[in-house]
Amino acid sequence: MNSENKTDYTFKVSLPSRIERVYAASGGRKASVYSWEGPFLRNKRGSYLCNFNSLSCENLHFNDELLKVELVPSDNLGIASALSDNADITAPANRYIPNSFGQHNMNGNVTEMVLENDLVVGGSWRSYGYDVRNDSKKKYNGSAVLLGSYQSLHLKPNSSYNIGIETTFKNIYCDSKSSFSSKKK
């Protein structure tokens, strides 16, 4: 312990920047579309890999008599529901497979706030597949039930050997439904 500062580390907790969040979601892999390995929203068994709105154009029908668009359910209901992706609205934090950093629900489920005040990222349960990519972003429109956050913890050693360059030893991400987990950079 450093007697001058009384602690070994100084730490700062903040929202991650968009770049930090994309890095965390990708599990450190470059050019990763989603937090899992692969470019698809379903695994080989046909199960969804994240919580999102799978509604698409094949689920829409224009009723000429009523002059309105109607939803036509498909075999998997076509929309986020307990029958299609095991989540009525938001899914439990550990519902889907984690990325290589051990983080769950980095795509879909809830849109995440980032340090840049005008952006949210990652998509939510109401987002369509393209909008739940690691690098997806939307304009922030204020608080909503679709919004969550992960926190970034930056540790800086307090020692006489510290030459003033801050090094991030760990980023620790959590949400209100999961436990803390970390991965060394």
C-alpha positions as CSV (number, residue, x, y, z in Angstrom):
1,M,0.0,0.0,0.0
2,N,1.2,3.5,-0.8
3,S,1.4,5.4,2.5
4,E,1.1,8.8,0.7
5,N,-2.3,7.9,-1.0
6,K,-3.4,5.2,1.5
7,T,-4.5,2.9,-1.4
8,D,-2.8,0.8,-4.0
9,Y,-5.1,2.1,-6.8
10,T,-7.2,5.1,-7.9
11,F,-10.3,4.1,-9.7
12,K,-12.9,5.8,-11.9
13,V,-16.3,4.3,-12.7
14,S,-18.1,5.7,-15.7
15,L,-20.2,4.7,-18.7
16,P,-18.0,3.2,-21.4
17,S,-17.3,5.1,-24.5
18,R,-18.9,3.7,-27.7
19,I,-15.5,2.3,-28.7
20,E,-15.0,0.6,-25.3
21,R,-18.5,-0.8,-25.5
22,V,-18.0,-2.2,-29.0
23,Y,-14.7,-3.8,-27.8
24,A,-16.5,-5.3,-24.8
25,A,-19.4,-6.6,-26.9
26,S,-17.1,-8.1,-29.4
27,G,-15.1,-10.0,-26.7
28,G,-11.9,-8.4,-28.1
29,R,-12.4,-10.0,-31.6
30,K,-11.9,-7.6,-34.5
31,A,-14.7,-7.3,-37.1
32,S,-17.2,-9.2,-34.9
33,V,-20.8,-8.5,-35.9
34,Y,-22.4,-9.8,-32.8
35,S,-21.0,-10.7,-29.3
36,W,-21.0,-14.4,-30.1
37,E,-18.8,-15.9,-32.8
38,G,-20.6,-15.8,-36.1
39,P,-22.7,-13.4,-38.3
40,F,-26.1,-15.1,-37.7
41,L,-28.9,-14.4,-35.2
42,R,-29.7,-18.1,-34.8
43,N,-27.5,-21.0,-33.9
44,K,-27.4,-24.3,-35.8
45,R,-30.5,-25.6,-34.0
46,G,-32.5,-22.5,-35.0
47,S,-32.5,-20.9,-31.6
48,Y,-32.1,-17.2,-31.3
49,L,-28.8,-16.0,-29.8
50,C,-30.2,-12.7,-28.4
51,N,-33.4,-11.0,-27.5
52,F,-34.7,-8.9,-30.4
53,N,-37.8,-8.3,-32.5
54,S,-37.8,-10.9,-35.2
55,L,-40.8,-9.3,-36.9
56,S,-40.2,-9.0,-40.7
57,C,-42.0,-8.2,-43.9
58,E,-43.4,-11.7,-44.2
59,N,-45.4,-11.1,-41.0
60,L,-47.3,-8.1,-42.5
61,H,-50.5,-8.2,-44.6
62,F,-52.5,-5.3,-46.0
63,N,-56.2,-5.9,-45.4
64,D,-58.0,-4.3,-48.4
65,E,-61.4,-4.4,-46.7
66,L,-60.2,-2.7,-43.5
67,L,-57.6,-0.6,-45.2
68,K,-54.9,-1.4,-42.6
69,V,-51.8,-3.5,-42.1
70,E,-52.3,-6.6,-40.0
71,L,-49.8,-8.9,-38.3
72,V,-49.8,-12.4,-39.6
73,P,-48.2,-14.8,-37.0
74,S,-45.6,-17.2,-38.3
75,D,-44.6,-20.5,-36.8
76,N,-42.3,-18.8,-34.4
77,L,-44.7,-15.9,-33.8
78,G,-42.5,-13.6,-35.7
79,I,-42.2,-11.3,-32.7
80,A,-40.2,-11.4,-29.5
81,S,-42.1,-13.6,-27.2
82,A,-41.7,-16.5,-24.8
83,L,-42.5,-19.0,-27.6
84,S,-39.9,-17.6,-30.1
85,D,-37.0,-16.5,-27.9
86,N,-37.9,-17.4,-24.3
87,A,-38.4,-13.8,-23.3
88,D,-41.7,-11.9,-23.2
89,I,-40.0,-8.5,-23.1
90,T,-36.5,-8.4,-21.4
91,A,-34.7,-11.7,-20.9
92,P,-32.8,-12.6,-17.7
93,A,-29.2,-11.5,-17.8
94,N,-27.8,-15.0,-18.3
95,R,-30.5,-16.3,-20.8
96,Y,-28.2,-16.3,-23.8
97,I,-24.6,-17.5,-24.2
98,P,-21.9,-15.2,-23.0
99,N,-19.2,-13.6,-25.2
100,S,-15.5,-14.5,-24.8
101,F,-15.3,-11.9,-21.9
102,G,-18.2,-13.8,-20.1
103,Q,-20.7,-11.0,-20.7
104,H,-24.4,-11.8,-21.5
105,N,-26.9,-9.8,-23.5
106,M,-24.5,-7.5,-25.2
107,N,-26.8,-7.5,-28.2
108,G,-30.5,-6.9,-27.9
109,N,-32.5,-7.1,-24.6
110,V,-31.9,-3.5,-23.6
111,T,-30.3,-0.6,-25.5
112,E,-27.2,0.6,-23.6
113,M,-26.1,4.1,-22.7
114,V,-22.6,5.1,-23.5
115,L,-20.4,8.1,-22.5
116,E,-21.4,10.0,-25.6
117,N,-24.6,11.7,-24.4
118,D,-26.5,11.6,-27.7
119,L,-26.1,7.9,-28.4
120,V,-27.3,4.5,-27.2
121,V,-26.0,1.2,-28.6
122,G,-26.6,-2.5,-28.9
123,G,-30.3,-2.5,-29.6
124,S,-33.2,-3.8,-27.4
125,W,-35.9,-6.4,-27.4
126,R,-37.9,-4.1,-29.7
127,S,-35.0,-3.7,-32.2
128,Y,-34.8,-5.6,-35.4
129,G,-31.8,-7.9,-36.2
130,Y,-29.7,-5.4,-38.0
131,D,-30.1,-2.9,-35.1
132,V,-28.7,-5.3,-32.4
133,R,-25.2,-5.5,-34.0
134,N,-22.1,-4.6,-31.8
135,D,-21.6,-1.4,-33.7
136,S,-25.3,-0.4,-34.0
137,K,-26.2,3.0,-32.6
138,K,-29.3,5.2,-32.1
139,K,-30.0,8.7,-31.0
140,Y,-30.6,8.9,-27.3
141,N,-34.1,10.2,-26.6
142,G,-34.2,10.2,-22.9
143,S,-34.9,7.5,-20.3
144,A,-37.1,4.5,-21.4
145,V,-37.9,1.0,-20.4
146,L,-35.7,-0.2,-23.2
147,L,-32.5,1.4,-21.8
148,G,-29.8,0.0,-19.5
149,S,-26.1,0.4,-18.9
150,Y,-22.9,-1.3,-18.2
151,Q,-20.2,0.5,-16.1
152,S,-16.5,0.6,-16.9
153,L,-14.0,0.5,-14.0
154,H,-10.6,1.9,-14.8
155,L,-7.8,1.2,-12.2
156,K,-4.6,3.2,-12.0
157,P,-1.8,2.2,-9.7
158,N,-0.8,4.6,-6.9
159,S,3.0,4.0,-6.5
160,S,6.3,5.8,-6.8
161,Y,6.9,3.8,-10.0
162,N,3.8,5.3,-11.7
163,I,5.0,7.8,-14.3
164,G,1.6,9.4,-14.8
165,I,0.3,7.1,-17.6
166,E,-3.1,5.6,-16.7
167,T,-3.3,2.0,-17.6
168,T,-6.6,0.2,-17.7
169,F,-6.0,-3.1,-16.0
170,K,-9.5,-4.4,-16.1
171,N,-12.9,-3.3,-17.4
172,I,-15.6,-4.5,-15.2
173,Y,-19.1,-4.6,-16.7
174,C,-22.3,-5.3,-14.9
175,D,-26.0,-4.7,-15.2
176,S,-28.7,-4.7,-12.6
177,K,-29.5,-8.4,-13.1
178,S,-26.0,-9.9,-13.3
179,S,-23.0,-10.3,-11.1
180,F,-19.7,-8.4,-11.8
181,S,-17.3,-10.1,-14.1
182,S,-14.0,-8.9,-15.5
183,K,-11.4,-9.7,-18.2
184,K,-7.8,-8.5,-18.2
185,K,-6.9,-6.3,-21.1
